[in-house]
């Protein structure tokens, strides 16, 4: 008879995500995971696989819980550009204050692993593609509503915003000058004028 799990796998994934986010993939050991999750090593292997498998599952958990919030924020009825400005400003504010987590999990994965880990690269690309598609959809709506000139390319603008947002996240990893983030955000938003 199979034993029932004595822990919540989603809670374990959240804890693993937090640890990988704080330390990065390479600096996190299985011993660290055992300590943080409060689960025996054998149970981690039986439920999630090895450290790399657990990392990828935690990354997927992050994407399932985070990416939809961006799409929701950009798909509300009404004018689009105020929603977009609010989203970009929230990225800048989070980047300025999110020191304990050391930046964005997706950006961290891109910097640390994507060049040599095809599975991590696939998840990074999936997140950026989802963000770009959400922005493209919103900007297409903005153009249809007359908020953007008819000759503006929603996809090109969306790509600019994705690159800009990821740049904000990179700066958020270091002791950044908050004025730099605010001023860059204000200037980036002029692209929609």
N, C-alpha and C positions, 0 to 999 in steps of 0.2 A: 504494500500500500504506500502510495506517495505521501511524503510529509508535506504539510502545509508550510508556506513561508512564514517566518516569524518577523518579517519586516515588510514594509511597503516599498515595492520596487520603484515607484515614482518618486517617493521621498528620498530613496537612496540615490536615484539619478540626480535629483536636485542638489543633494549634498556633494556628490561627485562633481557636478557641474561647478559648484561654488569653489571647490578645491582646485580643479583644473584652471578655473578663471583666475584665482588668486595667484597660483604658482606657475601656471603653464604646464604643458604636457610633459616635457622632459624633466622638470624639477619635481614632479609628483611621482612618488614611488608607490608600489603596492602596499607597503607598510603604512604610508600616509593615508591611503584610501581605506584600509582596514580600520585605522584609528578614527578617521573622520566619519565613516559610514556606520561604525559600531557593528560591523558584520564580519563574520569569519572569512578568511581568505577563500576557503573552499566554497562558501556560499556565494561570494562575488563571482568566482569562476563559473559556478554552476548556473547562476542567473544571467550574468552579463558576458562571460568570456574573460579574456585577459584584459590588461590595462588599456590596450588600444581599442578593443571592442567596447569597453566601458566608456572610453572617451568619445567614440563615435556615437554611441547611444545617448550619452549626455548632450552632445552637440545636437543631435536630432530632436531631443526633448526641448532644448533651448529654442530651436527653430519652430517647433510646433506651438510653443507658448508665446514667442515674441513676434514672429513675422506677421501673424494675423492682426495684431494690434495696429501695425502700420497701415495695412490695407483698410482696416476699419476707420482709422483716423482720416484717411483720404477719400473715403467713399460716402461720407455724409452728404445729404442734400444741401443745396445752397451754393454760395460762391466757393470756388476751389482755392484760389490764391491765399486767402486768409488761413485756410486749413494747412496749406503747404508751408506758409511762413511759420505757423505755430509748430509744425513738425520739425522744421530746420532749427528753429530757436530752441526746441526741447532737446535736440541732439547736442547743440552747443552748450546748453546749460548742464546736461548730464555729463558731457565731456569735461567740463570745468570742475564738476564736483565729485566725480566718480572715482576718486583716488584709491579707495580700498580694493576695488575690483580690477584696477589696472587696465582700463580701457574696455573696448567692446570685444566680446568673446569671438565674434566672426573675424574681426580684424586681427586679433591675437592669433587665431588659427591660421589666417592667411600669412601672417608674418613668420610664425614659428614652423608651420608644417606644410603648407600648401605646395611649396616648390618640390618637396620630396615625398609627399604622401597623397597619392591620387584620391583616396577616399575622403580625406579632409578637404582637398581641393574641390572635390565634387560638391561637398556641403557648403563650402564658402561660395562657390559659383551659384548654387541653388538659391542661397539667401540673397545674393546680389541681383540675380535674375528676377526673383520674386519682387524685390524692392523696385527694380527698374520697371517691371510690368505694372505694379501698383501706381507708380509715379506717372508712367506713360498714360495709363487709363485716366487718371485724375487730370493730367494736363490736356488730354484730348477733350475731356468734358469742359475744361476751362476755355479752350479755344472755341468750342461749340457755343458756350454761353457768352462769348464776346469778351472774356477777361484777358485773352491773349490774341494778338493779331493773327489773322488768318494765314499769314506766311510763316509763322513760327512752327518749328518741328517738335512735337511733343516728345518723341523718342530721344532726339538729341538733347533736349532740355533735361529729360529724365536721367540720361546718362551723366550729364554734368552734375546734377544733384546727387546721384549715387557716389560719384567720385568725390565731390565736396564733402558729403556726410562721412565718408570713410576717412578722409583727411582730418576732419574734426576729431574722429575717434582715435586716430594715430596720435594727434597732439594731446589728447586726453590721457594718454599712457604716461606722459612725462610731466614734470612740474611745468605746466604751461602758464603763460600769461593770459589770464581771463580776458583782458582787454583785447588781446590778439584774436581770440575766438569770437568775441562779440563784434569787433570791427569787421572781421572777415565775413561773418554771417550777414551783417548789414549790407556789405558790399555785394555779396553773392546774390542777395535777394533783388538787387537792381536789375538782374538779368530778365526779370519778369515784367519790368516797367515798359 
